[in-house]
Amino acid sequence: MSSVGKQGPRGQRGSATVYALVFIGLLTTLALVALAIAGLFVGHRKAAAAADVAALAGAAALQHGRPGCEAAGRISAANRVQLVSCETYGAVVDVEVALDAQSAFGATFVATGEARAGPVGPVP
């Protein structure tokens, strides 16, 4: 046998380990990116849910003759979100809320949510 044939397999010893480490690194990176995206998504959904509840509270208050934006503000404070804006148009309430959310890596970002609530059908 020639000496080249004997060196071929020995020259590649450990290459599977390198490929496995690269693959594990890529999987770890993808998992961290997915975790960061999931944190953003959760923050946005919390803000959207808080906006929905605030708008519904405001619309219910208007139906009972009370100020809608005042009720939306109370519910927003109870849900630990900031009521950024509130407008009423007849029996319809539009709200925007902001929430200081924290990502999976500790960074803080502002998530916002908007909602509209009022009676079904044409507004008199």
LUMRO-139942 format. One record per residue (C-alpha): residue in three letters; residue number from 1; x, y, z. Coordinates in steps of 0.25 Angstrom, whole numbers, always signed. Layout:
<pts>
@resn = ALA; resi = NUM; u = X; v = Y; w = Z
...
</pts>
This chain:
<pts>
@resn = MET; resi = 1; u = +0; v = +0; w = +0
@resn = SER; resi = 2; u = +4; v = +14; w = -2
@resn = SER; resi = 3; u = +6; v = +24; w = +9
@resn = VAL; resi = 4; u = -5; v = +33; w = +3
@resn = GLY; resi = 5; u = -16; v = +23; w = +5
@resn = LYS; resi = 6; u = -12; v = +22; w = +20
@resn = GLN; resi = 7; u = -12; v = +37; w = +22
@resn = GLY; resi = 8; u = -26; v = +40; w = +16
@resn = PRO; resi = 9; u = -34; v = +34; w = +27
@resn = ARG; resi = 10; u = -25; v = +40; w = +38
@resn = GLY; resi = 11; u = -25; v = +54; w = +32
@resn = GLN; resi = 12; u = -40; v = +54; w = +34
@resn = ARG; resi = 13; u = -41; v = +49; w = +49
@resn = GLY; resi = 14; u = -49; v = +58; w = +57
@resn = SER; resi = 15; u = -57; v = +65; w = +46
@resn = ALA; resi = 16; u = -70; v = +59; w = +50
@resn = THR; resi = 17; u = -68; v = +66; w = +64
@resn = VAL; resi = 18; u = -66; v = +80; w = +57
@resn = TYR; resi = 19; u = -78; v = +78; w = +48
@resn = ALA; resi = 20; u = -86; v = +74; w = +61
@resn = LEU; resi = 21; u = -81; v = +86; w = +68
@resn = VAL; resi = 22; u = -85; v = +95; w = +56
@resn = PHE; resi = 23; u = -99; v = +89; w = +56
@resn = ILE; resi = 24; u = -101; v = +90; w = +71
@resn = GLY; resi = 25; u = -97; v = +105; w = +70
@resn = LEU; resi = 26; u = -106; v = +108; w = +58
@resn = LEU; resi = 27; u = -118; v = +101; w = +66
@resn = THR; resi = 28; u = -114; v = +109; w = +79
@resn = THR; resi = 29; u = -115; v = +122; w = +70
@resn = LEU; resi = 30; u = -128; v = +118; w = +64
@resn = ALA; resi = 31; u = -134; v = +115; w = +78
@resn = LEU; resi = 32; u = -129; v = +129; w = +84
@resn = VAL; resi = 33; u = -135; v = +136; w = +72
@resn = ALA; resi = 34; u = -148; v = +129; w = +74
@resn = LEU; resi = 35; u = -148; v = +132; w = +88
@resn = ALA; resi = 36; u = -146; v = +147; w = +86
@resn = ILE; resi = 37; u = -157; v = +147; w = +75
@resn = ALA; resi = 38; u = -167; v = +139; w = +85
@resn = GLY; resi = 39; u = -164; v = +150; w = +96
@resn = LEU; resi = 40; u = -168; v = +161; w = +86
@resn = PHE; resi = 41; u = -180; v = +153; w = +82
@resn = VAL; resi = 42; u = -185; v = +151; w = +97
@resn = GLY; resi = 43; u = -183; v = +166; w = +100
@resn = HIS; resi = 44; u = -191; v = +170; w = +88
@resn = ARG; resi = 45; u = -202; v = +160; w = +91
@resn = LYS; resi = 46; u = -203; v = +165; w = +106
@resn = ALA; resi = 47; u = -204; v = +180; w = +101
@resn = ALA; resi = 48; u = -215; v = +176; w = +91
@resn = ALA; resi = 49; u = -223; v = +168; w = +102
@resn = ALA; resi = 50; u = -222; v = +180; w = +111
@resn = ALA; resi = 51; u = -226; v = +190; w = +100
@resn = ASP; resi = 52; u = -238; v = +180; w = +97
@resn = VAL; resi = 53; u = -242; v = +180; w = +112
@resn = ALA; resi = 54; u = -241; v = +195; w = +113
@resn = ALA; resi = 55; u = -249; v = +198; w = +101
@resn = LEU; resi = 56; u = -260; v = +189; w = +105
@resn = ALA; resi = 57; u = -260; v = +195; w = +119
@resn = GLY; resi = 58; u = -261; v = +209; w = +113
@resn = ALA; resi = 59; u = -273; v = +204; w = +103
@resn = ALA; resi = 60; u = -280; v = +198; w = +115
@resn = ALA; resi = 61; u = -279; v = +211; w = +123
@resn = LEU; resi = 62; u = -284; v = +219; w = +112
@resn = GLN; resi = 63; u = -296; v = +210; w = +111
@resn = HIS; resi = 64; u = -299; v = +213; w = +125
@resn = GLY; resi = 65; u = -298; v = +228; w = +124
@resn = ARG; resi = 66; u = -284; v = +229; w = +130
@resn = PRO; resi = 67; u = -271; v = +234; w = +124
@resn = GLY; resi = 68; u = -265; v = +224; w = +115
@resn = CYS; resi = 69; u = -250; v = +228; w = +115
@resn = GLU; resi = 70; u = -251; v = +229; w = +131
@resn = ALA; resi = 71; u = -255; v = +215; w = +131
@resn = ALA; resi = 72; u = -244; v = +211; w = +121
@resn = GLY; resi = 73; u = -234; v = +218; w = +129
@resn = ARG; resi = 74; u = -238; v = +211; w = +142
@resn = ILE; resi = 75; u = -237; v = +197; w = +135
@resn = SER; resi = 76; u = -224; v = +201; w = +129
@resn = ALA; resi = 77; u = -218; v = +204; w = +142
@resn = ALA; resi = 78; u = -223; v = +192; w = +148
@resn = ASN; resi = 79; u = -216; v = +184; w = +137
@resn = ARG; resi = 80; u = -203; v = +191; w = +139
@resn = VAL; resi = 81; u = -203; v = +198; w = +125
@resn = GLN; resi = 82; u = -203; v = +212; w = +122
@resn = LEU; resi = 83; u = -215; v = +218; w = +114
@resn = VAL; resi = 84; u = -208; v = +226; w = +103
@resn = SER; resi = 85; u = -221; v = +231; w = +96
@resn = CYS; resi = 86; u = -236; v = +230; w = +98
@resn = GLU; resi = 87; u = -246; v = +235; w = +89
@resn = THR; resi = 88; u = -262; v = +234; w = +88
@resn = TYR; resi = 89; u = -270; v = +235; w = +76
@resn = GLY; resi = 90; u = -285; v = +234; w = +80
@resn = ALA; resi = 91; u = -285; v = +220; w = +87
@resn = VAL; resi = 92; u = -272; v = +215; w = +81
@resn = VAL; resi = 93; u = -259; v = +216; w = +89
@resn = ASP; resi = 94; u = -245; v = +215; w = +83
@resn = VAL; resi = 95; u = -233; v = +213; w = +92
@resn = GLU; resi = 96; u = -218; v = +211; w = +91
@resn = VAL; resi = 97; u = -210; v = +206; w = +102
@resn = ALA; resi = 98; u = -195; v = +204; w = +104
@resn = LEU; resi = 99; u = -188; v = +193; w = +113
@resn = ASP; resi = 100; u = -174; v = +193; w = +117
@resn = ALA; resi = 101; u = -170; v = +178; w = +114
@resn = GLN; resi = 102; u = -157; v = +171; w = +116
@resn = SER; resi = 103; u = -151; v = +162; w = +106
@resn = ALA; resi = 104; u = -145; v = +148; w = +109
@resn = PHE; resi = 105; u = -132; v = +154; w = +110
@resn = GLY; resi = 106; u = -135; v = +165; w = +120
@resn = ALA; resi = 107; u = -137; v = +177; w = +109
@resn = THR; resi = 108; u = -149; v = +186; w = +112
@resn = PHE; resi = 109; u = -158; v = +190; w = +100
@resn = VAL; resi = 110; u = -171; v = +197; w = +99
@resn = ALA; resi = 111; u = -182; v = +189; w = +93
@resn = THR; resi = 112; u = -195; v = +196; w = +89
@resn = GLY; resi = 113; u = -209; v = +191; w = +86
@resn = GLU; resi = 114; u = -221; v = +198; w = +80
@resn = ALA; resi = 115; u = -236; v = +194; w = +81
@resn = ARG; resi = 116; u = -250; v = +199; w = +78
@resn = ALA; resi = 117; u = -262; v = +195; w = +85
@resn = GLY; resi = 118; u = -277; v = +199; w = +83
@resn = PRO; resi = 119; u = -291; v = +194; w = +80
@resn = VAL; resi = 120; u = -293; v = +185; w = +68
@resn = GLY; resi = 121; u = -299; v = +191; w = +56
@resn = PRO; resi = 122; u = -301; v = +205; w = +52
@resn = VAL; resi = 123; u = -299; v = +215; w = +63
@resn = PRO; resi = 124; u = -311; v = +225; w = +64
</pts>
